[in-house]
Amino acid sequence: MERDEKKAICPGFTRRHFLGTGTVAGSVAPSIIATAEVARAGVSDKPALVGGAPVKSNTFPGWPVFDASDENAVADVVRGGHWGRGGSKKVLAFEQQFAQLMNGKACLATSSGTTALFVALNALEIGPGDEVIVPPYTFVACVNVILGCHALPVFVDTDPRTFQLDATKLESVVTERTRAIMPVHLGGATFDVDAIQSFARKHNLAVIEDSCQSHLAEWKGKRTGSFGSAGCFSFQASKNLNSGEGGAIIGPSQEFIEKCYTFHNNGRVRTQAGYDFSYAHRGFNFRMTELQGSLLAAQMARLESQSVKRTENAHYLTGMLKEIGGLMPVETYEGCTRNAYHLYMLRYDAQKFSGLPRDKFMKAMDAEGIPVSGGYYPLNKERFLKNSFASRGFQAIYSKERLAKWEDANHTPANDRVCAQAVWLTQNTLLGARRDMDQIAEATRKIQRHASDLLKA
Ligand SMILES: *Cc1c(COP(=O)(O)O)cnc(C)c1O
């Protein structure tokens, strides 16, 4: 409605009409379209942030995507009356399918990505006094699961070219207390798997691959989640494979997955008939429901085609943005042979936009109908860390000297810069048509043309 009002105020406005006539052939270079539009439209090239018409008036594809197959999958379970994990058929079938798809030996489904990571750490017996290396450019769950084991998260700086953990900085953070490394395949691209594997081998560390954003991503043709001691996935609502909430661990052996099973099932060991009712270990309830397992199996049928679509659109968009300059997609490592594009991560260069600050640029993009975000804040500077260390449990385990040393070492200058420069588009944006990608490029060009005016506005 607001947009219609603007049109009424500006009766000379023709740009959207021009776009709406369908006379713009899809094959015409977008920069030519932009020039033609400006010429035909006269004054209407104004950025939407300062009262012009937005480049995009419709929305990007929504998320989740579903049809009758998903509805039936859930309805079947509801009608069958068997909703829980005990005596599971649906979750069990999903685990087998998922292990195969992810090139893993075995799989355990869990209640979330967070609990998948927590179960893996516990199955690997990470505990008080241990140090776990983790990137600062990630979701908070990665750090909380380490704190949940009363272990110390140790941050290694970010590679500004890729936004992944900087493997060249690992030797400077390793100590005799380091037990594991938990790198993240961030945004759906891969971390440097070879570098991290050789580092882990050298120092005898467990590798917990956080694959929560990288369903179907590949390193040298092999799927992420299958390289380490454990690979952890999330099926939370925003993820590329989604059941509202949910998670999974891919393991290198059935034996490891059985350890995980016991921990996620209140310490009860799986048997042929179900599980042993006695309590062999400490544990929790992190089980997945049959409703989730069934929905995931249905959703998984779309995973490949959606992934292909995202890749096509990402490549097309990258080509246009490279020509524009100033909003550059992050690089990937040479071994990353498939990017899952959970996020389309970009680096904003204010100099190419007349010094327009990133936050103003993002506001201007939002106003043009292109929803963008600035991504993560520096996680290693959040106060939950200091507050955890000040708690009774941590105080009982760690000396003042050790915590002071941790604090001294907690500097990640490259990550601070990345957090200030990043611009993200989310995965559903890449499920749109080519036209949607053209509009992202067009909004970027428009803001670049008017950057000095926006700076004053
Ligand atoms: C989403 C996510 C998690 C946590 O998964 P949940 O299912 O939300 O608990 C962990 N790590 C990363 C990198 C994530 O993106």
The ligand as an SDF file (V2000), in Angstrom:
LIG
                    3D

 15 15  0  0  0  0  0  0  0  0999 V2000
   22.1280  -23.7960   13.1100 C   0  0  0  0  0  0  0  0  0  0  0  0
   23.5130  -24.0370   13.5650 C   0  0  0  0  0  0  0  0  0  0  0  0
   23.7900  -24.7560   14.7240 C   0  0  0  0  0  0  0  0  0  0  0  0
   22.7390  -25.2050   15.7050 C   0  0  0  0  0  0  0  0  0  0  0  0
   21.7390  -25.9460   15.1640 O   0  0  0  0  0  0  0  0  0  0  0  0
   20.2830  -25.9580   15.8650 P   0  0  0  0  0  0  0  0  0  0  0  0
   19.5760  -27.0390   15.1340 O   0  0  0  0  0  0  0  0  0  0  0  0
   19.6920  -24.6170   15.6800 O   0  0  0  0  0  0  0  0  0  0  0  0
   20.4930  -26.3000   17.3000 O   0  0  0  0  0  0  0  0  0  0  0  0
   25.1180  -24.9980   15.0260 C   0  0  0  0  0  0  0  0  0  0  0  0
   26.1100  -24.5460   14.2510 N   0  0  0  0  0  0  0  0  0  0  0  0
   25.8740  -23.8380   13.1430 C   0  0  0  0  0  0  0  0  0  0  0  0
   27.0360  -23.3750   12.3100 C   0  0  0  0  0  0  0  0  0  0  0  0
   24.5730  -23.5470   12.7730 C   0  0  0  0  0  0  0  0  0  0  0  0
   24.3580  -22.8090   11.6860 O   0  0  0  0  0  0  0  0  0  0  0  0
  1  2  1  0
  2  3  1  0
  2 14  2  0
  3  4  1  0
  3 10  2  0
  4  5  1  0
  5  6  1  0
  6  7  2  0
  6  8  1  0
  6  9  1  0
 10 11  1  0
 11 12  2  0
 12 13  1  0
 12 14  1  0
 14 15  1  0
M  END
$$$$
